[in-house]
Amino acid sequence: MARPLAISRHEEILRRIGAEGVAGVAELAAALGVSQETVRRDLKALAARGLLDVVHGGAARRQSFEPALAEREQENAAGKAAIARAAVALVPDGSVLLLDSGTTTLALARALGARRGLTVCTNSLAAALHLVRHTNHAVHMLGGEVDRGEEATAGVDVLAAIGRFRVDLAFIGAGGLTPDGEITDYSWAGAEQRRRMIEAAARAWVLLDRTKFGLLTPVRLDTGGHPVGLVVDAEPPPATRRALTRRGIELVVAG
């Protein structure tokens, strides 16, 4: 009888963490009607199977690869649109922008028609095409090999191109936000490209929707000590909010 109960608990734990990104031991124990020690054993068993990561006080979902752009585009579209509106408010007319690839930065590209006289440097094919078709902004495509899944250029040519521009603002994506306020990515190459974008800009903003909260992707995003802000569509968990403050990361929550 114990094993079917454990399986049922495991399924509910994975469902909750899949929906919320992160869950605390006390919260899970109350929801499941078991002791915190039982929950800790369950989390340890699920972590051993590679289904989640145990973090301080609970667990977070694990994801080692990023779905293709087309698969991600409709996920939390309203939240990404809200982030885009908040991000546009940070952009003065006449600015030079670095715009990363990704679905949330694409939402920002679609909102940039509200500004005048921008120069936008991007590796996103979809963002460049939208800006060329629907705005009068100057658009520079960062050259390189096209990543079919991301529908964007990548590689050493992009890294070289980033350094050629004087950039006011960089808007970048990321893979996840850990419960302790660390911004992460899926690959070293992606993290390095984003680090260069942060380094090139006078100010950088990471656009991250709520589905990334608590998502543990494998690679740390090194900001190199440069000022970085975070634009989100929902208030992160209180412990994460405190951790972001300790790290000196400014937080803008879209209304």
C-alpha positions in Angstrom: 0.0 0.0 0.0 2.9 2.4 0.8 4.3 2.4 -2.7 1.0 3.5 -4.5 0.7 6.3 -1.9 4.3 7.3 -2.6 3.7 7.3 -6.4 0.6 9.4 -5.9 2.6 11.9 -3.7 5.4 12.1 -6.3 2.9 12.8 -9.1 1.3 15.6 -7.1 4.8 17.1 -6.1 5.8 17.1 -9.8 2.5 18.6 -10.8 2.8 21.5 -8.3 6.5 22.2 -9.1 5.7 22.0 -12.9 3.0 24.6 -12.5 4.7 26.9 -10.1 8.4 26.3 -10.8 9.2 25.9 -7.1 7.6 24.6 -3.9 8.6 24.6 -0.2 8.8 21.5 2.0 6.3 23.0 4.5 3.8 23.9 1.7 4.0 20.4 0.2 3.7 18.7 3.6 0.5 20.6 4.3 -1.0 20.0 0.9 -0.2 16.3 0.9 -1.1 15.7 4.6 2.3 14.1 5.5 5.3 15.1 7.6 8.0 17.4 6.3 10.5 14.5 6.7 8.4 12.4 4.3 8.4 15.2 1.8 12.1 15.6 2.1 12.5 11.8 1.3 10.2 12.2 -1.7 12.1 15.2 -3.0 15.4 13.3 -2.6 14.0 10.3 -4.5 12.7 12.5 -7.3 16.0 14.4 -7.5 17.9 11.1 -7.9 15.7 10.4 -10.9 16.6 13.8 -12.4 13.1 15.1 -12.2 13.7 18.1 -10.0 16.4 19.9 -8.0 16.4 20.1 -4.2 17.0 23.7 -3.1 17.1 25.3 0.3 13.7 24.8 1.9 12.1 22.9 -1.0 12.6 22.0 -4.7 12.5 23.5 -8.1 11.9 22.1 -11.5 14.8 21.2 -13.7 15.1 21.8 -17.5 18.3 21.1 -19.4 17.2 22.1 -22.9 15.0 25.0 -24.3 12.1 24.2 -26.5 12.1 25.8 -30.0 10.9 29.4 -30.4 7.7 28.3 -32.2 6.8 26.1 -29.2 7.4 28.9 -26.7 5.7 31.8 -28.5 2.2 31.3 -27.1 3.2 30.3 -23.6 2.1 33.1 -21.3 1.7 35.5 -24.2 -0.2 38.0 -22.0 2.5 38.1 -19.5 5.2 38.7 -22.2 3.1 41.5 -23.7 2.9 43.1 -20.2 6.7 42.9 -19.8 7.1 44.4 -23.3 4.9 47.4 -22.3 7.0 47.9 -19.1 10.3 47.6 -21.0 9.2 50.2 -23.7 8.8 52.7 -20.9 12.5 52.3 -20.2 13.5 53.3 -23.7 14.1 57.0 -24.6 13.6 58.1 -28.2 16.8 58.0 -30.2 18.4 55.2 -28.2 20.7 52.4 -29.5 19.4 49.0 -28.4 20.8 45.5 -28.3 17.9 43.1 -28.6 18.4 39.5 -27.8 16.5 36.6 -29.4 13.6 34.9 -27.6 9.8 35.2 -27.3 9.8 37.9 -24.6 12.3 40.1 -26.5 10.2 39.5 -29.6 7.2 40.9 -27.7 9.3 44.0 -27.0 10.3 44.3 -30.7 6.6 44.4 -31.5 6.0 47.2 -29.0 8.9 49.4 -30.1 6.7 51.2 -32.6 5.8 53.5 -29.7 9.3 55.0 -29.8 11.0 57.2 -32.4 14.4 57.2 -34.0 15.8 54.0 -32.5 18.8 52.0 -33.7 18.1 48.3 -33.0 20.9 45.7 -33.2 19.5 42.2 -32.9 20.3 38.5 -33.6 16.6 37.6 -33.8 15.3 37.1 -37.4 11.7 37.6 -36.3 12.5 40.8 -34.4 14.5 42.3 -37.3 11.7 41.4 -39.8 9.0 42.9 -37.7 11.0 46.1 -37.1 11.8 46.5 -40.9 8.1 45.9 -41.9 6.4 47.9 -39.2 8.7 50.7 -38.0 11.1 53.3 -39.3 13.8 52.4 -36.8 17.3 51.6 -38.1 17.9 47.8 -37.9 21.2 46.0 -37.8 21.3 42.3 -38.0 24.1 40.7 -36.0 25.6 38.2 -38.4 26.4 34.6 -37.8 25.1 31.1 -38.4 21.4 30.7 -38.0 20.2 28.5 -35.1 17.0 27.0 -36.6 15.3 26.2 -33.3 15.9 29.7 -31.9 15.4 31.4 -35.3 18.4 33.6 -34.6 22.0 34.0 -35.4 24.6 32.7 -33.0 28.3 32.1 -32.7 31.6 33.9 -32.9 30.4 36.3 -35.6 27.6 37.6 -33.4 30.1 38.0 -30.5 32.4 40.1 -32.7 29.5 42.2 -34.0 28.2 43.1 -30.6 31.4 45.0 -29.8 31.1 47.2 -32.8 28.2 49.3 -31.5 27.8 52.0 -28.8 24.8 50.7 -26.9 22.5 52.5 -24.5 20.3 49.6 -23.5 20.4 45.9 -23.9 17.3 43.7 -23.5 18.1 40.1 -23.1 16.4 36.8 -22.3 17.4 34.1 -19.9 16.6 30.5 -19.1 15.5 30.7 -15.5 15.5 32.5 -12.2 16.6 30.3 -9.2 14.9 30.6 -5.8 18.0 32.4 -4.5 17.9 35.1 -7.2 20.5 33.7 -9.7 19.8 34.2 -13.4 20.6 31.2 -15.5 20.8 30.0 -19.1 20.6 26.7 -21.0 24.1 26.7 -22.6 27.5 28.2 -22.2 27.4 29.7 -25.7 24.0 31.4 -25.0 25.2 32.7 -21.6 28.4 34.1 -23.1 26.5 35.8 -25.9 24.3 37.5 -23.3 27.2 38.4 -21.1 28.8 40.2 -24.0 25.5 42.1 -24.6 25.4 43.1 -20.9 29.0 44.2 -21.2 28.4 46.3 -24.3 25.5 48.3 -22.9 25.4 51.3 -20.6 22.4 49.5 -18.9 21.0 46.0 -19.4 17.6 44.5 -18.6 16.7 40.9 -18.5 13.1 40.1 -19.6 11.8 37.1 -17.7 8.2 35.9 -17.5 6.7 34.1 -14.5 7.1 30.6 -16.1 10.9 31.0 -15.6 10.6 31.5 -11.8 12.3 28.6 -10.0 13.4 27.0 -13.3 16.9 25.6 -12.9 18.7 25.7 -16.1 22.4 24.5 -16.1 24.5 27.6 -16.8 25.0 30.7 -14.6 24.6 34.1 -16.4 27.7 36.1 -15.4 26.9 39.8 -15.4 30.5 40.7 -14.8 29.6 43.2 -12.2 27.7 45.4 -14.7 24.4 46.9 -13.6 21.5 44.6 -14.5 17.8 45.0 -14.0 15.0 42.4 -14.3 11.6 43.1 -15.9 8.9 40.5 -14.9 5.2 40.0 -15.3 4.5 38.9 -11.7 5.9 39.4 -8.2 8.5 36.7 -7.5 8.3 34.7 -4.3 9.3 36.8 -1.3 12.6 34.9 -0.7 13.6 35.4 -4.3 12.7 39.1 -4.1 15.0 39.4 -1.1 17.7 37.6 -2.9 17.5 39.9 -5.9 17.8 42.9 -3.6 20.9 41.4 -2.0 22.4 40.9 -5.4 21.7 44.5 -6.3 19.3 43.6 -9.2 16.7 46.2 -9.7 13.2 44.7 -10.2 10.4 46.1 -12.4 7.1 44.3 -12.1 4.8 45.0 -15.1 1.4 46.3 -14.1 
